[in-house]
Protein backbone atom coordinates (compact mmCIF):
# COMPACT_ATOMS: atom_id res chain seq x y z
CA UNK A 1 0.00 0.00 0.00
CA UNK A 2 2.94 2.33 0.55
CA UNK A 3 3.46 2.50 -3.18
CA UNK A 4 -0.21 3.21 -3.84
CA UNK A 5 -0.48 6.19 -1.52
CA UNK A 6 1.35 9.06 -3.15
CA UNK A 7 2.16 12.56 -1.95
CA UNK A 8 0.01 15.13 -3.71
CA UNK A 9 1.81 17.52 -6.05
CA UNK A 10 2.04 21.25 -5.59
CA UNK A 11 -0.87 21.59 -8.03
CA UNK A 12 -3.08 19.03 -6.26
CA UNK A 13 -3.29 20.27 -2.71
CA UNK A 14 -7.07 20.49 -2.28
CA UNK A 15 -8.58 18.50 0.55
CA UNK A 16 -11.11 16.89 -1.80
CA UNK A 17 -8.41 15.74 -4.20
CA UNK A 18 -6.23 14.48 -1.36
CA UNK A 19 -9.17 12.62 0.14
CA UNK A 20 -9.90 10.85 -3.13
CA UNK A 21 -6.26 9.88 -3.74
CA UNK A 22 -5.95 8.27 -0.31
CA UNK A 23 -9.41 6.72 -0.54
CA UNK A 24 -8.51 5.03 -3.82
CA UNK A 25 -5.42 3.56 -2.16
CA UNK A 26 -7.45 2.27 0.79
CA UNK A 27 -10.07 0.69 -1.47
CA UNK A 28 -7.40 -1.03 -3.56
CA UNK A 29 -5.91 -2.59 -0.43
CA UNK A 30 -9.35 -3.35 1.03
CA UNK A 31 -10.45 -5.19 -2.11
CA UNK A 32 -7.34 -7.36 -1.96
CA UNK A 33 -8.23 -8.28 1.60
CA UNK A 34 -11.74 -9.31 0.55
CA UNK A 35 -13.35 -7.09 3.17
CA UNK A 36 -13.88 -3.80 1.34
CA UNK A 37 -17.38 -3.08 2.64
CA UNK A 38 -16.47 -3.86 6.25
CA UNK A 39 -13.32 -1.74 6.08
CA UNK A 40 -15.11 1.27 4.59
CA UNK A 41 -17.92 0.95 7.15
CA UNK A 42 -15.38 0.79 9.98
CA UNK A 43 -13.57 3.83 8.61
CA UNK A 44 -16.80 5.82 8.35
CA UNK A 45 -17.73 4.82 11.90
CA UNK A 46 -14.27 5.75 13.19
CA UNK A 47 -14.72 9.27 11.84
CA UNK A 48 -18.37 9.85 12.74
CA UNK A 49 -18.60 7.91 16.01
CA UNK A 50 -15.13 8.54 17.41
CA UNK A 51 -13.38 11.57 15.96
CA UNK A 52 -16.51 13.70 15.55
CA UNK A 53 -17.46 12.90 19.15
CA UNK A 54 -13.96 13.47 20.56
CA UNK A 55 -12.62 16.70 19.07
CA UNK A 56 -9.56 16.61 21.33
CA UNK A 57 -8.44 13.35 19.73
CA UNK A 58 -9.18 14.69 16.25
CA UNK A 59 -7.16 17.81 17.04
CA UNK A 60 -4.22 15.70 18.26
CA UNK A 61 -4.27 13.70 15.04
CA UNK A 62 -4.31 16.88 12.97
CA UNK A 63 -1.68 18.74 15.01
CA UNK A 64 1.82 19.06 13.53
CA UNK A 65 3.09 19.33 17.11
CA UNK A 66 2.32 15.67 17.78
CA UNK A 67 5.06 13.43 16.42
CA UNK A 68 3.92 10.99 13.68
CA UNK A 69 5.38 8.08 15.66
CA UNK A 70 3.28 9.08 18.66
CA UNK A 71 0.20 9.24 16.46
CA UNK A 72 0.89 5.70 15.29
CA UNK A 73 1.19 4.54 18.89
CA UNK A 74 -2.16 6.18 19.67
CA UNK A 75 -3.73 4.43 16.69
CA UNK A 76 -2.38 1.09 17.93
CA UNK A 77 -3.54 1.71 21.47
CA UNK A 78 -7.05 2.80 20.51
CA UNK A 79 -7.91 0.79 17.43
CA UNK A 80 -5.66 -2.27 17.04
CA UNK A 81 -8.31 -4.59 18.48
CA UNK A 82 -11.24 -2.70 16.97
CA UNK A 83 -10.61 -2.32 13.24
CA UNK A 84 -9.50 -4.52 10.36
CA UNK A 85 -5.69 -4.84 10.10
CA UNK A 86 -5.78 -3.35 6.59
CA UNK A 87 -7.50 -0.23 7.89
CA UNK A 88 -5.08 0.09 10.81
CA UNK A 89 -2.10 -0.24 8.46
CA UNK A 90 -3.59 2.42 6.20
CA UNK A 91 -4.15 4.80 9.11
CA UNK A 92 -0.51 4.41 10.15
CA UNK A 93 0.61 5.30 6.62
CA UNK A 94 -1.59 8.40 6.74
CA UNK A 95 -0.07 9.25 10.12
CA UNK A 96 3.48 8.91 8.81
CA UNK A 97 2.62 11.24 5.96
CA UNK A 98 1.09 13.67 8.48
CA UNK A 99 -2.31 13.60 6.84
CA UNK A 100 -4.50 12.42 9.73
CA UNK A 101 -6.17 15.82 9.69
CA UNK A 102 -7.82 14.77 6.44
CA UNK A 103 -9.50 11.60 7.70
CA UNK A 104 -12.99 13.04 7.28
CA UNK A 105 -12.34 13.84 3.61
CA UNK A 106 -10.69 10.47 3.01
CA UNK A 107 -13.54 8.55 4.64
CA UNK A 108 -16.18 10.52 2.72
CA UNK A 109 -14.39 9.81 -0.55
CA UNK A 110 -14.02 6.12 0.29
CA UNK A 111 -17.74 5.80 0.96
CA UNK A 112 -18.65 7.71 -2.21
CA UNK A 113 -16.31 5.68 -4.42
CA UNK A 114 -17.46 2.39 -2.88
CA UNK A 115 -21.13 3.23 -3.46
CA UNK A 116 -20.48 4.53 -6.96
CA UNK A 117 -18.72 1.32 -7.97
CA UNK A 118 -21.56 -0.74 -6.50
CA UNK A 119 -24.10 1.16 -8.60
CA UNK A 120 -25.67 2.89 -5.63
CA UNK A 121 -26.79 6.52 -5.70
CA UNK A 122 -26.06 8.68 -2.68
CA UNK A 123 -28.92 10.94 -1.64
CA UNK A 124 -28.11 13.78 0.75
CA UNK A 125 -31.11 14.34 3.01
CA UNK A 126 -31.61 17.46 5.13
CA UNK A 127 -34.47 17.49 7.59
CA UNK A 128 -35.59 19.72 10.43
CA UNK A 129 -35.57 16.78 12.86
CA UNK A 130 -33.93 13.33 12.73
CA UNK A 131 -35.74 10.98 10.38
CA UNK A 132 -37.83 8.23 11.90
CA UNK A 133 -37.13 4.76 10.55
CA UNK A 134 -40.55 4.81 8.86
CA UNK A 135 -39.78 8.04 7.04
CA UNK A 136 -36.24 6.91 6.21
CA UNK A 137 -37.55 3.77 4.51
CA UNK A 138 -40.22 5.76 2.68
CA UNK A 139 -37.69 8.28 1.36
CA UNK A 140 -35.36 5.52 0.21
CA UNK A 141 -38.15 3.58 -1.51
CA UNK A 142 -39.54 6.66 -3.23
CA UNK A 143 -36.15 7.74 -4.56
CA UNK A 144 -35.24 4.20 -5.66
CA UNK A 145 -38.49 4.06 -7.65
CA UNK A 146 -37.86 7.50 -9.16
CA UNK A 147 -34.19 7.00 -10.01
CA UNK A 148 -34.28 3.28 -10.83
CA UNK A 149 -31.23 2.54 -8.65
CA UNK A 150 -30.41 1.50 -5.12
CA UNK A 151 -30.27 4.53 -2.84
CA UNK A 152 -27.94 5.25 0.08
CA UNK A 153 -29.03 8.07 2.38
CA UNK A 154 -26.62 10.58 3.92
CA UNK A 155 -28.64 12.38 6.59
CA UNK A 156 -28.13 15.85 8.06
CA UNK A 157 -30.33 17.58 10.63
CA UNK A 158 -30.87 21.27 9.90
CA UNK A 159 -33.13 22.90 12.53
CA UNK A 160 -33.41 26.02 10.38
CA UNK A 161 -35.14 24.00 7.66
CA UNK A 162 -38.56 24.85 9.02
CA UNK A 163 -41.11 22.15 8.45
CA UNK A 164 -39.46 20.58 5.44
CA UNK A 165 -37.40 17.86 3.93
CA UNK A 166 -34.78 18.44 1.22
CA UNK A 167 -33.24 15.61 -0.76
CA UNK A 168 -30.31 16.12 -3.12
CA UNK A 169 -28.83 13.64 -5.59
CA UNK A 170 -25.94 15.19 -7.47
CA UNK A 171 -27.28 18.39 -8.98
CA UNK A 172 -30.95 17.41 -8.63
CA UNK A 173 -32.88 18.68 -5.63
CA UNK A 174 -36.20 17.31 -4.42
CA UNK A 175 -37.58 20.06 -2.19
CA UNK A 176 -40.57 19.66 0.14
CA UNK A 177 -40.06 22.92 2.05
CA UNK A 178 -43.28 24.84 1.36
CA UNK A 179 -43.08 28.10 3.25
CA UNK A 180 -46.63 29.28 2.49
CA UNK A 181 -48.04 26.27 4.37
CA UNK A 182 -46.29 27.06 7.65
CA UNK A 183 -49.15 28.89 9.28
CA UNK A 184 -51.62 26.04 8.65
CA UNK A 185 -49.11 23.45 9.77
CA UNK A 186 -47.90 25.40 12.82
CA UNK A 187 -49.57 23.06 15.31
CA UNK A 188 -48.04 19.96 13.80
CA UNK A 189 -44.59 18.66 14.52
CA UNK A 190 -41.86 19.14 11.97
CA UNK A 191 -41.45 15.42 11.61
CA UNK A 192 -45.12 14.87 10.86
CA UNK A 193 -45.01 17.65 8.30
CA UNK A 194 -42.00 16.10 6.58
CA UNK A 195 -43.76 12.73 6.44
CA UNK A 196 -46.85 14.26 4.86
CA UNK A 197 -44.72 16.02 2.30
CA UNK A 198 -43.15 12.69 1.36
CA UNK A 199 -46.45 10.79 1.15
CA UNK A 200 -47.82 13.35 -1.28
CA UNK A 201 -45.46 12.89 -4.18
CA UNK A 202 -46.63 16.00 -5.94
CA UNK A 203 -45.23 18.09 -3.09
CA UNK A 204 -41.76 17.39 -4.39
CA UNK A 205 -40.56 20.02 -6.82
CA UNK A 206 -37.67 18.84 -8.90
CA UNK A 207 -35.03 21.37 -9.78
CA UNK A 208 -31.32 21.77 -10.26
CA UNK A 209 -28.89 23.13 -7.71
CA UNK A 210 -27.81 26.67 -8.24
C-alpha positions as CSV (number, residue, x, y, z in Angstrom):
1,X,0.0,0.0,0.0
2,X,2.9,2.3,0.6
3,X,3.5,2.5,-3.2
4,X,-0.2,3.2,-3.8
5,X,-0.5,6.2,-1.5
6,X,1.4,9.1,-3.1
7,X,2.2,12.6,-2.0
8,X,0.0,15.1,-3.7
9,X,1.8,17.5,-6.1
10,X,2.0,21.3,-5.6
11,X,-0.9,21.6,-8.0
12,X,-3.1,19.0,-6.3
13,X,-3.3,20.3,-2.7
14,X,-7.1,20.5,-2.3
15,X,-8.6,18.5,0.5
16,X,-11.1,16.9,-1.8
17,X,-8.4,15.7,-4.2
18,X,-6.2,14.5,-1.4
19,X,-9.2,12.6,0.1
20,X,-9.9,10.9,-3.1
21,X,-6.3,9.9,-3.7
22,X,-5.9,8.3,-0.3
23,X,-9.4,6.7,-0.5
24,X,-8.5,5.0,-3.8
25,X,-5.4,3.6,-2.2
26,X,-7.4,2.3,0.8
27,X,-10.1,0.7,-1.5
28,X,-7.4,-1.0,-3.6
29,X,-5.9,-2.6,-0.4
30,X,-9.4,-3.4,1.0
31,X,-10.5,-5.2,-2.1
32,X,-7.3,-7.4,-2.0
33,X,-8.2,-8.3,1.6
34,X,-11.7,-9.3,0.6
35,X,-13.4,-7.1,3.2
36,X,-13.9,-3.8,1.3
37,X,-17.4,-3.1,2.6
38,X,-16.5,-3.9,6.2
39,X,-13.3,-1.7,6.1
40,X,-15.1,1.3,4.6
41,X,-17.9,1.0,7.1
42,X,-15.4,0.8,10.0
43,X,-13.6,3.8,8.6
44,X,-16.8,5.8,8.3
45,X,-17.7,4.8,11.9
46,X,-14.3,5.8,13.2
47,X,-14.7,9.3,11.8
48,X,-18.4,9.8,12.7
49,X,-18.6,7.9,16.0
50,X,-15.1,8.5,17.4
51,X,-13.4,11.6,16.0
52,X,-16.5,13.7,15.5
53,X,-17.5,12.9,19.1
54,X,-14.0,13.5,20.6
55,X,-12.6,16.7,19.1
56,X,-9.6,16.6,21.3
57,X,-8.4,13.4,19.7
58,X,-9.2,14.7,16.3
59,X,-7.2,17.8,17.0
60,X,-4.2,15.7,18.3
61,X,-4.3,13.7,15.0
62,X,-4.3,16.9,13.0
63,X,-1.7,18.7,15.0
64,X,1.8,19.1,13.5
65,X,3.1,19.3,17.1
66,X,2.3,15.7,17.8
67,X,5.1,13.4,16.4
68,X,3.9,11.0,13.7
69,X,5.4,8.1,15.7
70,X,3.3,9.1,18.7
71,X,0.2,9.2,16.5
72,X,0.9,5.7,15.3
73,X,1.2,4.5,18.9
74,X,-2.2,6.2,19.7
75,X,-3.7,4.4,16.7
76,X,-2.4,1.1,17.9
77,X,-3.5,1.7,21.5
78,X,-7.1,2.8,20.5
79,X,-7.9,0.8,17.4
80,X,-5.7,-2.3,17.0
81,X,-8.3,-4.6,18.5
82,X,-11.2,-2.7,17.0
83,X,-10.6,-2.3,13.2
84,X,-9.5,-4.5,10.4
85,X,-5.7,-4.8,10.1
86,X,-5.8,-3.3,6.6
87,X,-7.5,-0.2,7.9
88,X,-5.1,0.1,10.8
89,X,-2.1,-0.2,8.5
90,X,-3.6,2.4,6.2
91,X,-4.1,4.8,9.1
92,X,-0.5,4.4,10.1
93,X,0.6,5.3,6.6
94,X,-1.6,8.4,6.7
95,X,-0.1,9.3,10.1
96,X,3.5,8.9,8.8
97,X,2.6,11.2,6.0
98,X,1.1,13.7,8.5
99,X,-2.3,13.6,6.8
100,X,-4.5,12.4,9.7
101,X,-6.2,15.8,9.7
102,X,-7.8,14.8,6.4
103,X,-9.5,11.6,7.7
104,X,-13.0,13.0,7.3
105,X,-12.3,13.8,3.6
106,X,-10.7,10.5,3.0
107,X,-13.5,8.6,4.6
108,X,-16.2,10.5,2.7
109,X,-14.4,9.8,-0.6
110,X,-14.0,6.1,0.3
111,X,-17.7,5.8,1.0
112,X,-18.6,7.7,-2.2
113,X,-16.3,5.7,-4.4
114,X,-17.5,2.4,-2.9
115,X,-21.1,3.2,-3.5
116,X,-20.5,4.5,-7.0
117,X,-18.7,1.3,-8.0
118,X,-21.6,-0.7,-6.5
119,X,-24.1,1.2,-8.6
120,X,-25.7,2.9,-5.6
121,X,-26.8,6.5,-5.7
122,X,-26.1,8.7,-2.7
123,X,-28.9,10.9,-1.6
124,X,-28.1,13.8,0.7
125,X,-31.1,14.3,3.0
126,X,-31.6,17.5,5.1
127,X,-34.5,17.5,7.6
128,X,-35.6,19.7,10.4
129,X,-35.6,16.8,12.9
130,X,-33.9,13.3,12.7
131,X,-35.7,11.0,10.4
132,X,-37.8,8.2,11.9
133,X,-37.1,4.8,10.6
134,X,-40.5,4.8,8.9
135,X,-39.8,8.0,7.0
136,X,-36.2,6.9,6.2
137,X,-37.6,3.8,4.5
138,X,-40.2,5.8,2.7
139,X,-37.7,8.3,1.4
140,X,-35.4,5.5,0.2
141,X,-38.1,3.6,-1.5
142,X,-39.5,6.7,-3.2
143,X,-36.1,7.7,-4.6
144,X,-35.2,4.2,-5.7
145,X,-38.5,4.1,-7.6
146,X,-37.9,7.5,-9.2
147,X,-34.2,7.0,-10.0
148,X,-34.3,3.3,-10.8
149,X,-31.2,2.5,-8.6
150,X,-30.4,1.5,-5.1
151,X,-30.3,4.5,-2.8
152,X,-27.9,5.3,0.1
153,X,-29.0,8.1,2.4
154,X,-26.6,10.6,3.9
155,X,-28.6,12.4,6.6
156,X,-28.1,15.8,8.1
157,X,-30.3,17.6,10.6
158,X,-30.9,21.3,9.9
159,X,-33.1,22.9,12.5
160,X,-33.4,26.0,10.4
161,X,-35.1,24.0,7.7
162,X,-38.6,24.9,9.0
163,X,-41.1,22.1,8.4
164,X,-39.5,20.6,5.4
165,X,-37.4,17.9,3.9
166,X,-34.8,18.4,1.2
167,X,-33.2,15.6,-0.8
168,X,-30.3,16.1,-3.1
169,X,-28.8,13.6,-5.6
170,X,-25.9,15.2,-7.5
171,X,-27.3,18.4,-9.0
172,X,-30.9,17.4,-8.6
173,X,-32.9,18.7,-5.6
174,X,-36.2,17.3,-4.4
175,X,-37.6,20.1,-2.2
176,X,-40.6,19.7,0.1
177,X,-40.1,22.9,2.1
178,X,-43.3,24.8,1.4
179,X,-43.1,28.1,3.2
180,X,-46.6,29.3,2.5
181,X,-48.0,26.3,4.4
182,X,-46.3,27.1,7.6
183,X,-49.2,28.9,9.3
184,X,-51.6,26.0,8.7
185,X,-49.1,23.4,9.8
186,X,-47.9,25.4,12.8
187,X,-49.6,23.1,15.3
188,X,-48.0,20.0,13.8
189,X,-44.6,18.7,14.5
190,X,-41.9,19.1,12.0
191,X,-41.4,15.4,11.6
192,X,-45.1,14.9,10.9
193,X,-45.0,17.6,8.3
194,X,-42.0,16.1,6.6
195,X,-43.8,12.7,6.4
196,X,-46.8,14.3,4.9
197,X,-44.7,16.0,2.3
198,X,-43.1,12.7,1.4
199,X,-46.4,10.8,1.1
200,X,-47.8,13.4,-1.3
201,X,-45.5,12.9,-4.2
202,X,-46.6,16.0,-5.9
203,X,-45.2,18.1,-3.1
204,X,-41.8,17.4,-4.4
205,X,-40.6,20.0,-6.8
206,X,-37.7,18.8,-8.9
207,X,-35.0,21.4,-9.8
208,X,-31.3,21.8,-10.3
209,X,-28.9,23.1,-7.7
210,X,-27.8,26.7,-8.2
